[in-house]
Amino acid sequence: MPFVIRMGANAIAILLIAYLLPKVMLAEGAMAALSAAFVLGLVNAVIRPLFVLLTLPVTVLTLGVFLLVINGLLLWFVSGMVPGFHVNGFFGAVAGSVLISVISGILTRVVP
């Protein structure tokens, strides 16, 4: 059940950042946001730990700031996989990933 709640929070966060950021676009609305949230959840569960482990020395040297780059790259990767969800540029992906983290973090704390 927590995965479903987190996926819903991520879908709402993706809808909000598509509204707030001009570099993040949803062509098909809520269904694209829901599928992007599902794929993002899978990518964060499977691929992200491998990236974090492989880039651990760089992450330590940058005091964790490189994790923003990893999150941005993974969001950009998801936008290439999900039809109807587009992120233009690397900096748009990094800004989108930061906002997704903040919004979904707030939503998961509010929803029991």
Jmol script that loads the backbone (N, CA, C; Angstrom):
load data "model"
ATOM      1  N   MET A   1       0.800  -1.204   0.000  1.00  0.00           N
ATOM      2  CA  MET A   1       0.000   0.000   0.000  1.00  0.00           C
ATOM      3  C   MET A   1       0.847   1.274   0.000  1.00  0.00           C
ATOM      4  N   PRO A   2       1.969   1.319   0.714  1.00  0.00           N
ATOM      5  CA  PRO A   2       2.777   2.544   0.671  1.00  0.00           C
ATOM      6  C   PRO A   2       3.280   2.878  -0.735  1.00  0.00           C
ATOM      7  N   PHE A   3       3.516   1.850  -1.573  1.00  0.00           N
ATOM      8  CA  PHE A   3       3.962   2.121  -2.940  1.00  0.00           C
ATOM      9  C   PHE A   3       2.874   2.853  -3.718  1.00  0.00           C
ATOM     10  N   VAL A   4       1.620   2.481  -3.513  1.00  0.00           N
ATOM     11  CA  VAL A   4       0.512   3.122  -4.218  1.00  0.00           C
ATOM     12  C   VAL A   4       0.355   4.568  -3.758  1.00  0.00           C
ATOM     13  N   ILE A   5       0.506   4.799  -2.470  1.00  0.00           N
ATOM     14  CA  ILE A   5       0.407   6.167  -1.940  1.00  0.00           C
ATOM     15  C   ILE A   5       1.548   7.023  -2.470  1.00  0.00           C
ATOM     16  N   ARG A   6       2.742   6.471  -2.482  1.00  0.00           N
ATOM     17  CA  ARG A   6       3.892   7.215  -2.996  1.00  0.00           C
ATOM     18  C   ARG A   6       3.764   7.483  -4.493  1.00  0.00           C
ATOM     19  N   MET A   7       3.221   6.511  -5.234  1.00  0.00           N
ATOM     20  CA  MET A   7       3.019   6.703  -6.667  1.00  0.00           C
ATOM     21  C   MET A   7       1.981   7.805  -6.910  1.00  0.00           C
ATOM     22  N   GLY A   8       0.926   7.838  -6.113  1.00  0.00           N
ATOM     23  CA  GLY A   8      -0.067   8.903  -6.236  1.00  0.00           C
ATOM     24  C   GLY A   8       0.516  10.265  -5.903  1.00  0.00           C
ATOM     25  N   ALA A   9       1.350  10.317  -4.875  1.00  0.00           N
ATOM     26  CA  ALA A   9       2.002  11.575  -4.505  1.00  0.00           C
ATOM     27  C   ALA A   9       2.950  12.031  -5.610  1.00  0.00           C
ATOM     28  N   ASN A  10       3.666  11.086  -6.205  1.00  0.00           N
ATOM     29  CA  ASN A  10       4.558  11.440  -7.315  1.00  0.00           C
ATOM     30  C   ASN A  10       3.768  11.907  -8.526  1.00  0.00           C
ATOM     31  N   ALA A  11       2.613  11.292  -8.794  1.00  0.00           N
ATOM     32  CA  ALA A  11       1.786  11.716  -9.924  1.00  0.00           C
ATOM     33  C   ALA A  11       1.273  13.134  -9.715  1.00  0.00           C
ATOM     34  N   ILE A  12       0.837  13.446  -8.499  1.00  0.00           N
ATOM     35  CA  ILE A  12       0.388  14.809  -8.202  1.00  0.00           C
ATOM     36  C   ILE A  12       1.558  15.782  -8.315  1.00  0.00           C
ATOM     37  N   ALA A  13       2.736  15.366  -7.853  1.00  0.00           N
ATOM     38  CA  ALA A  13       3.922  16.229  -7.949  1.00  0.00           C
ATOM     39  C   ALA A  13       4.298  16.473  -9.407  1.00  0.00           C
ATOM     40  N   ILE A  14       4.189  15.444 -10.245  1.00  0.00           N
ATOM     41  CA  ILE A  14       4.502  15.616 -11.665  1.00  0.00           C
ATOM     42  C   ILE A  14       3.497  16.548 -12.322  1.00  0.00           C
ATOM     43  N   LEU A  15       2.227  16.433 -11.960  1.00  0.00           N
ATOM     44  CA  LEU A  15       1.221  17.363 -12.485  1.00  0.00           C
ATOM     45  C   LEU A  15       1.537  18.803 -12.083  1.00  0.00           C
ATOM     46  N   LEU A  16       1.952  18.991 -10.828  1.00  0.00           N
ATOM     47  CA  LEU A  16       2.269  20.344 -10.362  1.00  0.00           C
ATOM     48  C   LEU A  16       3.510  20.918 -11.031  1.00  0.00           C
ATOM     49  N   ILE A  17       4.550  20.108 -11.190  1.00  0.00           N
ATOM     50  CA  ILE A  17       5.748  20.671 -11.823  1.00  0.00           C
ATOM     51  C   ILE A  17       5.528  20.912 -13.301  1.00  0.00           C
ATOM     52  N   ALA A  18       4.648  20.130 -13.936  1.00  0.00           N
ATOM     53  CA  ALA A  18       4.324  20.407 -15.337  1.00  0.00           C
ATOM     54  C   ALA A  18       3.601  21.742 -15.458  1.00  0.00           C
ATOM     55  N   TYR A  19       2.854  22.089 -14.432  1.00  0.00           N
ATOM     56  CA  TYR A  19       2.170  23.383 -14.419  1.00  0.00           C
ATOM     57  C   TYR A  19       3.143  24.515 -14.084  1.00  0.00           C
ATOM     58  N   LEU A  20       4.102  24.260 -13.178  1.00  0.00           N
ATOM     59  CA  LEU A  20       5.001  25.309 -12.706  1.00  0.00           C
ATOM     60  C   LEU A  20       6.212  25.548 -13.604  1.00  0.00           C
ATOM     61  N   LEU A  21       6.788  24.471 -14.144  1.00  0.00           N
ATOM     62  CA  LEU A  21       8.013  24.596 -14.939  1.00  0.00           C
ATOM     63  C   LEU A  21       7.693  24.519 -16.430  1.00  0.00           C
ATOM     64  N   PRO A  22       8.184  25.469 -17.205  1.00  0.00           N
ATOM     65  CA  PRO A  22       7.926  25.401 -18.646  1.00  0.00           C
ATOM     66  C   PRO A  22       8.733  24.310 -19.355  1.00  0.00           C
ATOM     67  N   LYS A  23       9.776  23.789 -18.716  1.00  0.00           N
ATOM     68  CA  LYS A  23      10.593  22.759 -19.356  1.00  0.00           C
ATOM     69  C   LYS A  23      10.062  21.354 -19.135  1.00  0.00           C
ATOM     70  N   VAL A  24       9.041  21.205 -18.309  1.00  0.00           N
ATOM     71  CA  VAL A  24       8.413  19.903 -18.068  1.00  0.00           C
ATOM     72  C   VAL A  24       6.997  19.977 -18.619  1.00  0.00           C
ATOM     73  N   MET A  25       6.682  19.062 -19.553  1.00  0.00           N
ATOM     74  CA  MET A  25       5.388  19.111 -20.221  1.00  0.00           C
ATOM     75  C   MET A  25       4.687  17.760 -20.157  1.00  0.00           C
ATOM     76  N   LEU A  26       3.390  17.812 -19.965  1.00  0.00           N
ATOM     77  CA  LEU A  26       2.535  16.634 -20.018  1.00  0.00           C
ATOM     78  C   LEU A  26       1.593  16.807 -21.196  1.00  0.00           C
ATOM     79  N   ALA A  27       1.714  15.950 -22.187  1.00  0.00           N
ATOM     80  CA  ALA A  27       0.871  16.060 -23.366  1.00  0.00           C
ATOM     81  C   ALA A  27      -0.472  15.374 -23.162  1.00  0.00           C
ATOM     82  N   GLU A  28      -0.522  14.384 -22.309  1.00  0.00           N
ATOM     83  CA  GLU A  28      -1.746  13.608 -22.153  1.00  0.00           C
ATOM     84  C   GLU A  28      -2.355  13.724 -20.763  1.00  0.00           C
ATOM     85  N   GLY A  29      -1.954  14.694 -19.979  1.00  0.00           N
ATOM     86  CA  GLY A  29      -2.579  14.972 -18.702  1.00  0.00           C
ATOM     87  C   GLY A  29      -2.283  13.979 -17.601  1.00  0.00           C
ATOM     88  N   ALA A  30      -3.346  13.611 -16.892  1.00  0.00           N
ATOM     89  CA  ALA A  30      -3.196  12.811 -15.682  1.00  0.00           C
ATOM     90  C   ALA A  30      -2.706  11.394 -15.960  1.00  0.00           C
ATOM     91  N   MET A  31      -3.089  10.810 -17.065  1.00  0.00           N
ATOM     92  CA  MET A  31      -2.631   9.444 -17.368  1.00  0.00           C
ATOM     93  C   MET A  31      -1.124   9.415 -17.623  1.00  0.00           C
ATOM     94  N   ALA A  32      -0.613  10.428 -18.291  1.00  0.00           N
ATOM     95  CA  ALA A  32       0.830  10.499 -18.512  1.00  0.00           C
ATOM     96  C   ALA A  32       1.551  10.721 -17.188  1.00  0.00           C
ATOM     97  N   ALA A  33       0.973  11.520 -16.307  1.00  0.00           N
ATOM     98  CA  ALA A  33       1.582  11.751 -14.996  1.00  0.00           C
ATOM     99  C   ALA A  33       1.568  10.473 -14.171  1.00  0.00           C
ATOM    100  N   LEU A  34       0.480   9.721 -14.231  1.00  0.00           N
ATOM    101  CA  LEU A  34       0.394   8.475 -13.480  1.00  0.00           C
ATOM    102  C   LEU A  34       1.375   7.435 -14.005  1.00  0.00           C
ATOM    103  N   SER A  35       1.481   7.322 -15.324  1.00  0.00           N
ATOM    104  CA  SER A  35       2.441   6.357 -15.874  1.00  0.00           C
ATOM    105  C   SER A  35       3.873   6.805 -15.630  1.00  0.00           C
ATOM    106  N   ALA A  36       4.139   8.109 -15.685  1.00  0.00           N
ATOM    107  CA  ALA A  36       5.482   8.607 -15.377  1.00  0.00           C
ATOM    108  C   ALA A  36       5.827   8.359 -13.915  1.00  0.00           C
ATOM    109  N   ALA A  37       4.852   8.515 -13.030  1.00  0.00           N
ATOM    110  CA  ALA A  37       5.096   8.250 -11.609  1.00  0.00           C
ATOM    111  C   ALA A  37       5.383   6.779 -11.381  1.00  0.00           C
ATOM    112  N   PHE A  38       4.668   5.898 -12.077  1.00  0.00           N
ATOM    113  CA  PHE A  38       4.903   4.466 -11.929  1.00  0.00           C
ATOM    114  C   PHE A  38       6.297   4.087 -12.425  1.00  0.00           C
ATOM    115  N   VAL A  39       6.669   4.575 -13.607  1.00  0.00           N
ATOM    116  CA  VAL A  39       7.991   4.265 -14.160  1.00  0.00           C
ATOM    117  C   VAL A  39       9.084   4.890 -13.304  1.00  0.00           C
ATOM    118  N   LEU A  40       8.851   6.097 -12.793  1.00  0.00           N
ATOM    119  CA  LEU A  40       9.832   6.744 -11.930  1.00  0.00           C
ATOM    120  C   LEU A  40      10.019   5.953 -10.639  1.00  0.00           C
ATOM    121  N   GLY A  41       8.947   5.409 -10.112  1.00  0.00           N
ATOM    122  CA  GLY A  41       9.056   4.573  -8.924  1.00  0.00           C
ATOM    123  C   GLY A  41       9.870   3.316  -9.178  1.00  0.00           C
ATOM    124  N   LEU A  42       9.644   2.689 -10.324  1.00  0.00           N
ATOM    125  CA  LEU A  42      10.432   1.506 -10.677  1.00  0.00           C
ATOM    126  C   LEU A  42      11.899   1.846 -10.897  1.00  0.00           C
ATOM    127  N   VAL A  43      12.149   2.944 -11.583  1.00  0.00           N
ATOM    128  CA  VAL A  43      13.532   3.362 -11.845  1.00  0.00           C
ATOM    129  C   VAL A  43      14.237   3.705 -10.540  1.00  0.00           C
ATOM    130  N   ASN A  44      13.530   4.389  -9.633  1.00  0.00           N
ATOM    131  CA  ASN A  44      14.138   4.723  -8.341  1.00  0.00           C
ATOM    132  C   ASN A  44      14.391   3.490  -7.487  1.00  0.00           C
ATOM    133  N   ALA A  45      13.594   2.448  -7.680  1.00  0.00           N
ATOM    134  CA  ALA A  45      13.778   1.234  -6.892  1.00  0.00           C
ATOM    135  C   ALA A  45      14.877   0.338  -7.452  1.00  0.00           C
ATOM    136  N   VAL A  46      15.085   0.347  -8.768  1.00  0.00           N
ATOM    137  CA  VAL A  46      16.011  -0.596  -9.392  1.00  0.00           C
ATOM    138  C   VAL A  46      17.317   0.073  -9.828  1.00  0.00           C
ATOM    139  N   ILE A  47      17.220   1.131 -10.593  1.00  0.00           N
ATOM    140  CA  ILE A  47      18.408   1.720 -11.220  1.00  0.00           C
ATOM    141  C   ILE A  47      19.122   2.704 -10.299  1.00  0.00           C
ATOM    142  N   ARG A  48      18.366   3.497  -9.530  1.00  0.00           N
ATOM    143  CA  ARG A  48      18.980   4.526  -8.692  1.00  0.00           C
ATOM    144  C   ARG A  48      19.995   3.972  -7.694  1.00  0.00           C
ATOM    145  N   PRO A  49      19.705   2.868  -6.994  1.00  0.00           N
ATOM    146  CA  PRO A  49      20.733   2.358  -6.064  1.00  0.00           C
ATOM    147  C   PRO A  49      22.038   1.978  -6.757  1.00  0.00           C
ATOM    148  N   LEU A  50      21.948   1.470  -7.978  1.00  0.00           N
ATOM    149  CA  LEU A  50      23.170   1.138  -8.727  1.00  0.00           C
ATOM    150  C   LEU A  50      23.960   2.399  -9.066  1.00  0.00           C
ATOM    151  N   PHE A  51      23.259   3.450  -9.519  1.00  0.00           N
ATOM    152  CA  PHE A  51      23.935   4.707  -9.830  1.00  0.00           C
ATOM    153  C   PHE A  51      24.584   5.314  -8.590  1.00  0.00           C
ATOM    154  N   VAL A  52      23.863   5.265  -7.473  1.00  0.00           N
ATOM    155  CA  VAL A  52      24.404   5.836  -6.234  1.00  0.00           C
ATOM    156  C   VAL A  52      25.644   5.070  -5.798  1.00  0.00           C
ATOM    157  N   LEU A  53      25.601   3.765  -5.915  1.00  0.00           N
ATOM    158  CA  LEU A  53      26.754   2.951  -5.529  1.00  0.00           C
ATOM    159  C   LEU A  53      27.950   3.195  -6.459  1.00  0.00           C
ATOM    160  N   LEU A  54      27.701   3.278  -7.762  1.00  0.00           N
ATOM    161  CA  LEU A  54      28.792   3.481  -8.711  1.00  0.00           C
ATOM    162  C   LEU A  54      29.412   4.876  -8.612  1.00  0.00           C
ATOM    163  N   THR A  55      28.622   5.860  -8.220  1.00  0.00           N
ATOM    164  CA  THR A  55      29.129   7.230  -8.144  1.00  0.00           C
ATOM    165  C   THR A  55      29.383   7.672  -6.707  1.00  0.00           C
ATOM    166  N   LEU A  56      29.551   6.736  -5.816  1.00  0.00           N
ATOM    167  CA  LEU A  56      29.760   7.060  -4.403  1.00  0.00           C
ATOM    168  C   LEU A  56      30.976   7.964  -4.164  1.00  0.00           C
ATOM    169  N   PRO A  57      32.129   7.727  -4.808  1.00  0.00           N
ATOM    170  CA  PRO A  57      33.257   8.640  -4.568  1.00  0.00           C
ATOM    171  C   PRO A  57      32.968  10.086  -4.981  1.00  0.00           C
ATOM    172  N   VAL A  58      32.293  10.266  -6.120  1.00  0.00           N
ATOM    173  CA  VAL A  58      31.952  11.620  -6.566  1.00  0.00           C
ATOM    174  C   VAL A  58      30.929  12.243  -5.619  1.00  0.00           C
ATOM    175  N   THR A  59      29.998  11.446  -5.148  1.00  0.00           N
ATOM    176  CA  THR A  59      28.984  11.942  -4.223  1.00  0.00           C
ATOM    177  C   THR A  59      29.618  12.379  -2.912  1.00  0.00           C
ATOM    178  N   VAL A  60      30.583  11.633  -2.430  1.00  0.00           N
ATOM    179  CA  VAL A  60      31.269  12.009  -1.192  1.00  0.00           C
ATOM    180  C   VAL A  60      32.075  13.283  -1.399  1.00  0.00           C
ATOM    181  N   LEU A  61      32.767  13.396  -2.543  1.00  0.00           N
ATOM    182  CA  LEU A  61      33.570  14.598  -2.811  1.00  0.00           C
ATOM    183  C   LEU A  61      32.717  15.852  -2.938  1.00  0.00           C
ATOM    184  N   THR A  62      31.509  15.705  -3.473  1.00  0.00           N
ATOM    185  CA  THR A  62      30.634  16.869  -3.640  1.00  0.00           C
ATOM    186  C   THR A  62      29.674  17.043  -2.467  1.00  0.00           C
ATOM    187  N   LEU A  63      29.873  16.273  -1.413  1.00  0.00           N
ATOM    188  CA  LEU A  63      29.059  16.340  -0.202  1.00  0.00           C
ATOM    189  C   LEU A  63      27.579  16.083  -0.486  1.00  0.00           C
ATOM    190  N   GLY A  64      27.310  15.199  -1.420  1.00  0.00           N
ATOM    191  CA  GLY A  64      25.946  14.783  -1.720  1.00  0.00           C
ATOM    192  C   GLY A  64      25.249  15.569  -2.805  1.00  0.00           C
ATOM    193  N   VAL A  65      25.874  16.617  -3.314  1.00  0.00           N
ATOM    194  CA  VAL A  65      25.234  17.434  -4.339  1.00  0.00           C
ATOM    195  C   VAL A  65      25.085  16.652  -5.644  1.00  0.00           C
ATOM    196  N   PHE A  66      25.964  15.694  -5.874  1.00  0.00           N
ATOM    197  CA  PHE A  66      25.889  14.901  -7.101  1.00  0.00           C
ATOM    198  C   PHE A  66      24.615  14.059  -7.152  1.00  0.00           C
ATOM    199  N   LEU A  67      23.970  13.827  -6.014  1.00  0.00           N
ATOM    200  CA  LEU A  67      22.703  13.101  -6.012  1.00  0.00           C
ATOM    201  C   LEU A  67      21.630  13.868  -6.781  1.00  0.00           C
ATOM    202  N   LEU A  68      21.717  15.188  -6.804  1.00  0.00           N
ATOM    203  CA  LEU A  68      20.796  15.985  -7.620  1.00  0.00           C
ATOM    204  C   LEU A  68      20.976  15.681  -9.097  1.00  0.00           C
ATOM    205  N   VAL A  69      22.226  15.498  -9.509  1.00  0.00           N
ATOM    206  CA  VAL A  69      22.517  15.152 -10.902  1.00  0.00           C
ATOM    207  C   VAL A  69      21.952  13.778 -11.230  1.00  0.00           C
ATOM    208  N   ILE A  70      22.110  12.833 -10.327  1.00  0.00           N
ATOM    209  CA  ILE A  70      21.580  11.483 -10.551  1.00  0.00           C
ATOM    210  C   ILE A  70      20.059  11.521 -10.665  1.00  0.00           C
ATOM    211  N   ASN A  71      19.411  12.246  -9.763  1.00  0.00           N
ATOM    212  CA  ASN A  71      17.951  12.345  -9.820  1.00  0.00           C
ATOM    213  C   ASN A  71      17.482  13.005 -11.116  1.00  0.00           C
ATOM    214  N   GLY A  72      18.186  14.044 -11.537  1.00  0.00           N
ATOM    215  CA  GLY A  72      17.840  14.709 -12.796  1.00  0.00           C
ATOM    216  C   GLY A  72      18.012  13.792 -13.988  1.00  0.00           C
ATOM    217  N   LEU A  73      19.107  13.038 -14.013  1.00  0.00           N
ATOM    218  CA  LEU A  73      19.325  12.102 -15.125  1.00  0.00           C
ATOM    219  C   LEU A  73      18.260  11.009 -15.163  1.00  0.00           C
ATOM    220  N   LEU A  74      17.854  10.533 -14.004  1.00  0.00           N
ATOM    221  CA  LEU A  74      16.820   9.506 -13.968  1.00  0.00           C
ATOM    222  C   LEU A  74      15.466  10.056 -14.405  1.00  0.00           C
ATOM    223  N   LEU A  75      15.147  11.296 -14.041  1.00  0.00           N
ATOM    224  CA  LEU A  75      13.899  11.904 -14.508  1.00  0.00           C
ATOM    225  C   LEU A  75      13.934  12.106 -16.015  1.00  0.00           C
ATOM    226  N   TRP A  76      15.076  12.509 -16.527  1.00  0.00           N
ATOM    227  CA  TRP A  76      15.249  12.688 -17.969  1.00  0.00           C
ATOM    228  C   TRP A  76      15.102  11.348 -18.684  1.00  0.00           C
ATOM    229  N   PHE A  77      15.635  10.294 -18.099  1.00  0.00           N
ATOM    230  CA  PHE A  77      15.510   8.942 -18.641  1.00  0.00           C
ATOM    231  C   PHE A  77      14.046   8.509 -18.680  1.00  0.00           C
ATOM    232  N   VAL A  78      13.314   8.787 -17.617  1.00  0.00           N
ATOM    233  CA  VAL A  78      11.889   8.436 -17.564  1.00  0.00           C
ATOM    234  C   VAL A  78      11.112   9.213 -18.613  1.00  0.00           C
ATOM    235  N   SER A  79      11.466  10.457 -18.841  1.00  0.00           N
ATOM    236  CA  SER A  79      10.755  11.241 -19.856  1.00  0.00           C
ATOM    237  C   SER A  79      10.977  10.683 -21.261  1.00  0.00           C
ATOM    238  N   GLY A  80      12.088  10.016 -21.465  1.00  0.00           N
ATOM    239  CA  GLY A  80      12.316   9.371 -22.759  1.00  0.00           C
ATOM    240  C   GLY A  80      11.541   8.072 -22.913  1.00  0.00           C
ATOM    241  N   MET A  81      11.152   7.472 -21.803  1.00  0.00           N
ATOM    242  CA  MET A  81      10.446   6.196 -21.852  1.00  0.00           C
ATOM    243  C   MET A  81       8.925   6.340 -21.873  1.00  0.00           C
ATOM    244  N   VAL A  82       8.409   7.377 -21.251  1.00  0.00           N
ATOM    245  CA  VAL A  82       6.956   7.525 -21.100  1.00  0.00           C
ATOM    246  C   VAL A  82       6.423   8.470 -22.175  1.00  0.00           C
ATOM    247  N   PRO A  83       5.524   7.988 -23.014  1.00  0.00           N
ATOM    248  CA  PRO A  83       4.929   8.884 -24.007  1.00  0.00           C
ATOM    249  C   PRO A  83       3.988   9.888 -23.343  1.00  0.00           C
ATOM    250  N   GLY A  84       4.065  11.118 -23.779  1.00  0.00           N
ATOM    251  CA  GLY A  84       3.222  12.165 -23.215  1.00  0.00           C
ATOM    252  C   GLY A  84       3.867  12.936 -22.084  1.00  0.00           C
ATOM    253  N   PHE A  85       5.050  12.524 -21.648  1.00  0.00           N
ATOM    254  CA  PHE A  85       5.782  13.207 -20.586  1.00  0.00           C
ATOM    255  C   PHE A  85       7.127  13.619 -21.149  1.00  0.00           C
ATOM    256  N   HIS A  86       7.392  14.922 -21.200  1.00  0.00           N
ATOM    257  CA  HIS A  86       8.614  15.435 -21.822  1.00  0.00           C
ATOM    258  C   HIS A  86       9.324  16.401 -20.883  1.00  0.00           C
ATOM    259  N   VAL A  87      10.639  16.244 -20.794  1.00  0.00           N
ATOM    260  CA  VAL A  87      11.486  17.162 -20.037  1.00  0.00           C
ATOM    261  C   VAL A  87      12.511  17.707 -21.011  1.00  0.00           C
ATOM    262  N   ASN A  88      12.546  19.015 -21.147  1.00  0.00           N
ATOM    263  CA  ASN A  88      13.484  19.655 -22.070  1.00  0.00           C
ATOM    264  C   ASN A  88      14.738  20.075 -21.326  1.00  0.00           C
ATOM    265  N   GLY A  89      15.843  19.413 -21.625  1.00  0.00           N
ATOM    266  CA  GLY A  89      17.129  19.814 -21.092  1.00  0.00           C
ATOM    267  C   GLY A  89      17.474  19.225 -19.743  1.00  0.00           C
ATOM    268  N   PHE A  90      18.765  19.221 -19.482  1.00  0.00           N
ATOM    269  CA  PHE A  90      19.284  18.653 -18.245  1.00  0.00           C
ATOM    270  C   PHE A  90      18.895  19.484 -17.035  1.00  0.00           C
ATOM    271  N   PHE A  91      18.997  20.812 -17.146  1.00  0.00           N
ATOM    272  CA  PHE A  91      18.684  21.665 -16.004  1.00  0.00           C
ATOM    273  C   PHE A  91      17.195  21.645 -15.679  1.00  0.00           C
ATOM    274  N   GLY A  92      16.362  21.475 -16.688  1.00  0.00           N
ATOM    275  CA  GLY A  92      14.939  21.285 -16.444  1.00  0.00           C
ATOM    276  C   GLY A  92      14.676  19.993 -15.700  1.00  0.00           C
ATOM    277  N   ALA A  93      15.451  18.958 -16.021  1.00  0.00           N
ATOM    278  CA  ALA A  93      15.304  17.669 -15.331  1.00  0.00           C
ATOM    279  C   ALA A  93      15.756  17.771 -13.883  1.00  0.00           C
ATOM    280  N   VAL A  94      16.845  18.483 -13.626  1.00  0.00           N
ATOM    281  CA  VAL A  94      17.328  18.640 -12.252  1.00  0.00           C
ATOM    282  C   VAL A  94      16.328  19.458 -11.434  1.00  0.00           C
ATOM    283  N   ALA A  95      15.842  20.562 -12.009  1.00  0.00           N
ATOM    284  CA  ALA A  95      14.859  21.379 -11.294  1.00  0.00           C
ATOM    285  C   ALA A  95      13.572  20.588 -11.063  1.00  0.00           C
ATOM    286  N   GLY A  96      13.157  19.828 -12.054  1.00  0.00           N
ATOM    287  CA  GLY A  96      11.963  19.000 -11.902  1.00  0.00           C
ATOM    288  C   GLY A  96      12.130  17.933 -10.843  1.00  0.00           C
ATOM    289  N   SER A  97      13.303  17.316 -10.787  1.00  0.00           N
ATOM    290  CA  SER A  97      13.519  16.271  -9.787  1.00  0.00           C
ATOM    291  C   SER A  97      13.547  16.849  -8.372  1.00  0.00           C
ATOM    292  N   VAL A  98      14.097  18.049  -8.224  1.00  0.00           N
ATOM    293  CA  VAL A  98      14.095  18.691  -6.906  1.00  0.00           C
ATOM    294  C   VAL A  98      12.665  19.009  -6.481  1.00  0.00           C
ATOM    295  N   LEU A  99      11.876  19.566  -7.399  1.00  0.00           N
ATOM    296  CA  LEU A  99      10.495  19.889  -7.057  1.00  0.00           C
ATOM    297  C   LEU A  99       9.650  18.647  -6.812  1.00  0.00           C
ATOM    298  N   ILE A 100       9.884  17.583  -7.571  1.00  0.00           N
ATOM    299  CA  ILE A 100       9.164  16.330  -7.326  1.00  0.00           C
ATOM    300  C   ILE A 100       9.495  15.807  -5.935  1.00  0.00           C
ATOM    301  N   SER A 101      10.751  15.862  -5.558  1.00  0.00           N
ATOM    302  CA  SER A 101      11.148  15.392  -4.230  1.00  0.00           C
ATOM    303  C   SER A 101      10.487  16.202  -3.125  1.00  0.00           C
ATOM    304  N   VAL A 102      10.462  17.516  -3.283  1.00  0.00           N
ATOM    305  CA  VAL A 102       9.882  18.378  -2.255  1.00  0.00           C
ATOM    306  C   VAL A 102       8.375  18.160  -2.162  1.00  0.00           C
ATOM    307  N   ILE A 103       7.686  18.190  -3.296  1.00  0.00           N
ATOM    308  CA  ILE A 103       6.224  18.077  -3.296  1.00  0.00           C
ATOM    309  C   ILE A 103       5.782  16.697  -2.841  1.00  0.00           C
ATOM    310  N   SER A 104       6.420  15.644  -3.355  1.00  0.00           N
ATOM    311  CA  SER A 104       6.002  14.306  -2.935  1.00  0.00           C
ATOM    312  C   SER A 104       6.358  14.048  -1.472  1.00  0.00           C
ATOM    313  N   GLY A 105       7.437  14.632  -0.990  1.00  0.00           N
ATOM    314  CA  GLY A 105       7.773  14.516   0.423  1.00  0.00           C
ATOM    315  C   GLY A 105       6.731  15.169   1.309  1.00  0.00           C
ATOM    316  N   ILE A 106       6.263  16.339   0.909  1.00  0.00           N
ATOM    317  CA  ILE A 106       5.210  17.011   1.666  1.00  0.00           C
ATOM    318  C   ILE A 106       3.919  16.210   1.615  1.00  0.00           C
ATOM    319  N   LEU A 107       3.567  15.710   0.433  1.00  0.00           N
ATOM    320  CA  LEU A 107       2.322  14.953   0.298  1.00  0.00           C
ATOM    321  C   LEU A 107       2.345  13.631   1.073  1.00  0.00           C
ATOM    322  N   THR A 108       3.475  12.961   1.091  1.00  0.00           N
ATOM    323  CA  THR A 108       3.526  11.689   1.827  1.00  0.00           C
ATOM    324  C   THR A 108       3.499  11.921   3.339  1.00  0.00           C
ATOM    325  N   ARG A 109       3.916  13.084   3.795  1.00  0.00           N
ATOM    326  CA  ARG A 109       3.827  13.373   5.229  1.00  0.00           C
ATOM    327  C   ARG A 109       2.401  13.774   5.615  1.00  0.00           C
ATOM    328  N   VAL A 110       1.686  14.403   4.699  1.00  0.00           N
ATOM    329  CA  VAL A 110       0.325  14.831   4.989  1.00  0.00           C
ATOM    330  C   VAL A 110      -0.646  13.657   4.946  1.00  0.00           C
ATOM    331  N   VAL A 111      -0.502  12.793   3.934  1.00  0.00           N
ATOM    332  CA  VAL A 111      -1.388  11.634   3.785  1.00  0.00           C
ATOM    333  C   VAL A 111      -0.896  10.516   4.703  1.00  0.00           C
ATOM    334  N   PRO A 112      -1.781   9.953   5.533  1.00  0.00           N
ATOM    335  CA  PRO A 112      -1.330   8.909   6.464  1.00  0.00           C
ATOM    336  C   PRO A 112      -0.936   7.620   5.760  1.00  0.00           C
TER     337      PRO A 112
END
end "model"
wireframe off; spacefill off
backbone 0.3
color backbone group
